[in-house]
Amino acid sequence: MIGNFSAKEGDLLGTDFLKQIEQQMPSFSKGQRAIARYLLDHYEKAAFMTASKLGATVGVSESTVVRFAAGIGCDGYPQLQKKLQDIIRNRLTSVQRIEITSEQMSRSDVVSKVLNADMDRIKQTLENVDMDSFNEAVNRIVHAKTIYILGVRSASALARFMGFYFTHIFPDVRVLNTTNSSEMFEQLIRISSEDVMICMSFPRYSQRTIKAAHFARTRGTPVISITDSPDSPLVEESDSCLFANSDMASFIDSLVAPLSLINALIVAISLEKEQEISATFAELEQIWDEYNVYEKVNDDGKNESSL
């Protein structure tokens, strides 16, 4: 057994890294074996431990943990952590997420830890963004006849956000209703090669999103995916991929970096269609003013309704 999975299941779930550790066990020192055994049995917890905490948990020094990571072919302990996190992030239940969060942080430091983690995710996304893929996505969207947008569960908030702004830029934007699978495919019945489909999915990946992307490609429609890594199952069903670092914050998904990437996508598209957008928003401002859509503020900063 490897953790909670059998060897056969491990192959299916991408646990080759753990199998590698298990195979090297006879060559490890006593301290290294203690680390290895803990990783095999509790990798879902070890994935979020610092090197010092892992060392304290198994009774070895932090330096022993760091040397162990290097000894199994990792470029330092952070890469070992990432390998473990990649194994589990699509399989943790909400209850397991809560348990891990409780071990990682307390109420006194929750704000600083969550916000700092989100800033790190945006930084990592920026460092790894592929500008060729980004520009290709912009080009596909700008020249599409109809734009279909799909995000399921927590990603639905991202889809609605994108759809809100795209409807101010393009004449035909459809944010898919994902109440059930049959209705979703009914909304895709007329999708064609002249259109584009934007799919968003992050761990735990939505099967409906992957199936919808596959359906769109069978119709010759270019698919743009916004997901977390090249290992995402959505990648195989996509023509263009944009990666944004995503992770869990307790039982909720942290989608700060994906939202920031979507912001960049919207701005880039607006620059491509600047004249058309300016005319559209000039007309919208008149409508908003006429129908009192927004609260009016005078030059002195006071709301007119309060005067």
N, C-alpha and C positions, 0 to 999 in steps of 0.2 A: 504493500500500500504506500502511496505517496500522499501525505496529508490526508484529506478526506476522499481521495480518488484512488481507484485501482490503477495499475500500470496501463491497462488498455484505455481507460477513461483519460488518463494523463496524456496519452498520445493525442487523443481527440481534442483535448482542451489546451494543448500547447505547453505542457509541463516538461519539455525536454530539458530545461535548465535544472529542474529538481532531479530529474533522472541522472543528469551528469554528476550532480553532487553525490547522489546515492552510489553511483559507480566508483567514485573516487574515495569513498569512505575508508577502505582498508589502508590507504596511504596517509591518512590524516594523523596528526598527533592527538593526544588525549583532549586537549583544549579545542582543537579544530573539530574533533568528532562531536563534542558537546554542542558546538555552534551548528554543525551540519544536521545533527539530530533534531535540534529545535526548529531549524528552517524547514525540514521535511514534515515535521508534525504540526507546526504552528506558523506556516509561512504567511497566512492571512494577517497575523499579528506582527510578525517580524518585518513585514513590508513597510510598516509605518513607524518602526523604532529607529532611534538614532543608534550609531555604533556603540556609544557608551551605555545606552539602556539595554541593548542586546547583550553586550558583554556582562553587565551586572545581572541580567536575568539568567544567563547560563553559567555564571561564575568564572569568567575570564576577563582579561583586561581589554580596554578599547583598542589598543594597538594590535592585540591578537585578532580581533574582529577585522580590522583594516587589512592585516596581512592575509587573513583567510580569504577576503574578497579578491585580493590580488592573485592569490594562489589558485583560484578557480577561474582565472581569466578575465576578471572584471577590471576596468580602469578606475579602481577605487570603490569605496563603499557605496556612494550614491548610485553607481551603475548597478550594483547588486540589488539595492532597494528598487530601482526602476524595473529590473527584470521580474522581481517578485510582484510588484504592483501591476505589471502588464498581465501577469498570470491571473490575478484575482479580480481586477476591477470590473469585469463584466459578469462576475458570478456572485458578488457579495449581495446578500439580501439586505433589506432596510434595517432589520434587527441587528445584523452583524455590523453594519455601518455605524449604528448608534453605539454599539459596544466599543468599537475601535476609537470613535471620537471621545468617548468618556475616558479612555486611557490616555489619549493624546493631549487633552486640554481640560482646563477647569473653567468655572464661570468667571473667575477673575481675569483670565487672559484670553477669553474667547474672541473678543473684538479685535485685538491686535493680531492674533494668530490667523483668523479668517481673512482679515483685510490684507495682511502681509502675504498670505498664501495666494490670494487673488492677484496681487501685484506681480508676484513671481510668475504666475501663469500667463499674464499679459506679456511680460518680458520674454518668457520662453517662446511664446507664439511669434513675437516680433523677430526674434533671432532666427527662427526656423521657417519663416514665411517664404514661399517660392513665388517670386514676382512674376515669372513666366506663367505659372498656373493662375495667379491672381489676374493678370492682364487678359489671359485667355478667357477666364470666367466673365470678366467685364465685357469683352467683345461679344461673347455668345449671348449675354443678356440684352445688351444694347440692340442687337440685330434680330432678336426673337419676335415672332408674330404674337404669340401668347406666352406668358410666363406663369408656370405652375410652381407653387411653393408648398412643401410638405415638411411638417415637423410634428412628431407624435409625443404625447405625454409632456414632460417638462420642456422638450424642444418646441412644443407648440407655441410657447411664448415668443420664442425667437422667430418662428414663422409669421406670427401675427405682426410682430414689430416690423419685419422686413416688408410684409404685405402692406402695412399702413403707409409707409413711405413710397413704395413702388407704385401704388395706385395714384400718387401725385405726379409720377414721372411717366408712366406707361399707360396706354389706353386699355389694355386687356391683361389684368393680373388676377390670378385665381389662387387663393389660399385654400387648400383642400380641407374639407370637413372630414375628420377622421373618426366619426362616431362608431362606424363599423366598416369592415373591409369591403363589403359589397357596395356600399354607397361610395367609398373612396374610388373604386375602380369604375363605377358609373360616371364619376366626374372626370375620369381620364379617357373616356371612350373616344373623344375626338382629338386626342393629342396626336401631333404629327411631327415630321422632321423639321418643319418651319418653326417649331416652338422650342422652349427650353424648360427643363424641370430642375428645380433646386431642392435637394433633399438634405435634411439635417438630422443627425443622430449621434448620440454619445452614450457611453456605457451607463446603464445597460441598454444595448442596442435594440431598436424596435424591429421586429420581424415585418410589420406592415410597411415600414419605410423601405426596407430592403426589397420587398416584393414589388412595391410600387415603382421603385427605380428600375427593377428588372423589366417590368411591364412597359415602362416608357421606352426603354432601349429596344424592345422588340418592335416598337412602332417607329424606330429610327430617330427618336428624340434625343438630343444631347442632354446628358444628366450631369449636373454640377453638384458635388457633395461637399457639405461642410461638416467635418467630423474631427475626431481627435488624433488619429494616427494612421500610418500606412497599413496597420494591422486591422483596421476597422473593416467589417464585412461589407460595408457600403462601398468601399473602394473598387471592388471587382465589378460593381454595377455602374461605375461612373466614367465619364469622359474627362472631366476636370475635377481635381480635388483640392480643397482648401482645408488646411489643418489648424485647429485651434486647441491649445492645451485645456483640457477639462479634467476635473477631478471631483471627488466628493467632499462635501462639507456636512458632516453628520449624515442624516438620511436624505439630504437634499443634494441636488447636482449643482456644482459651481459652474455657471455658464457666463461668467464675466468676460473671459477671453474670447469665446465665440461671439458674444454680443459686440465686443470691440472690433472684431474682424468684420462683422456685418456692417458696422458703422463705416468702416473704411471702404467697404464694397459700395455702399450707398453713395458716399461722397465721391468716389472715383467715377461712378456712373453719372452722377449729377454734373461733373465737370465735362463729361462727354456730351451731355445734352443741355448745356448751360442756357442757351437762348430759349429753347422750348420750355424749360423749367421756369425761367424768369417770367415768361408770358403767362404760364399756368398759375404761378403764385400771385402775380399781379391781379389776376381775375379772382383768385381765391380770397385775397385780402379784402376785396370789395364785398364778396359774399359774406365773409366772416363779420365784417363791420356792419353790413345791413341787417344780418340776422342775430347780432349780438352773441356770436360764438365764444368770443374771449372777453374777459374782463378788461375794461378800458382804464388806462392809467394816464393821468395828466403829467405835464412836465415837472410838477412839484412832487411827483411820486405818489399822489393820492388817487385812490380809485374813484371814478366818476360816480359810481352807484352809491358811494358813502357820503357824497357831498349833499 
